């Protein structure tokens, strides 16, 4: 990763690490790199509900227009909508102001190319080069050469219509609880489900700028689990702050995470002959149960590093169109160019409708192996990851599993965290193995 860009754009505490000054520079450099020498160039900007979004948007707009590029403001809208709108509106790039599932103090800025795909590393490196130069040599047009700002009033309508066109059944008779995480899905998620005929109960859909992801959404699904059972819903869905991911809950209150969703959708697509290459792309964090369920059905499973950008790279390289992460970042490449939580929710509910089976019946097609995951906050994740003692601890844990499971230790791409995961037949044994490795990591600090 570079000086500013991580695995998912530029992240940091808003107004401390991710300052308006940095946002301004990102706007200038990003607009120059992505839209230089393009007549009537324009960039789409959207955001989630964080209080810092307006501040960073203002700085980005100033930076972009200062190099003579127009801005199309679409307001609060899910991240995948920016990928769509960038293509639909013929823009040279799209920008999302969001820190996804992170707490409200954090924020982020990530770019999409005009194609709707996230930027490759080399383009991010070029943007960083201009930001890091001591002297700003980028263009400063005057008069009519300065970029204009236009609000796109029908942005949400465009996204909703696109989502509805991805399914060919109506949702009449389905009762859904939708947890909007006080984020970007608050208006769009309940609306599209209702327009497709579902009975919708929306929760955590009244953002105030400071409550995004607070005890709710895909990273805190406990409330959703309770509400689905209490209100007798067929299922529940939970998004994160920018709605590029989703996890589900069945009628009994059981979690149906990204692995289960991928198995359900992949098996359904495969049964209809609509799974290109008979393959699915997942990351190393996917449960072994997913591999077993898909391979039993004759579906090839391709594995990547953690991060939806790596899933996307593998999809494009292999010609497959479906894949994702256990966290609920799932890509239907035949529909959109990035992970899309609302799109995924609609595809999942479509399987329920088309098969006539309940979500818990569909989820039973995969048996989860016990998995223990602990996140350890550290001062320097690179130092910890390269320490010999940690490598020795990982080798000891793998030896104890004796081929009946696996160990995965990796740094977070967006936070100062080391994630320690073990998978195998006995949860008690796994908890002991992970606990030993956690103590090793803590001792290295």
BELFEN-V517509 format. One line per field, one symbol per residue. ss: DSSP state (H for helix, E for strand, C for the rest). Layout:
ss = ???
//
This chain:
ss = CCCCEECCEEEEEECCCECHHHHHHHHHHHHHHHHCCCCCCEEEEEECCCCCHHHHHHHHHHHHHHCCCEEEEEEECCHHHHHHHHHHCCCCEEEEECCCCCCCCEEEEEEEECCCCECCHHHHHHHHHHHHCCCCCCCCCCHHHCCCEEECCCHHHHHHHHHHCCCCCCCCCCEEEEECCCCCCCCHHHHHHHHCCCEEEEECCCCCCCCCCCCCCCCCCHHHHHHHHHCCCCEEEEECCCCCCEEEEECCCCEECHHHHHHHHHHHHHHCCCCHHHEEEEECCCCHHHHHHHHHCCCEEEEECCCHHHHHHHHHHHCCCEEECCCCCEEECCCCCCCCHHHHHHHHHHHHHHHCCCHHHHHCCCCCCCEEEEEEECCCHHHHHCCHHHHHHHHHHHHHHCCCCEEEEEECCCCCEEEEEEECCCHHHHHHHHHHHHHHHHHCC
//
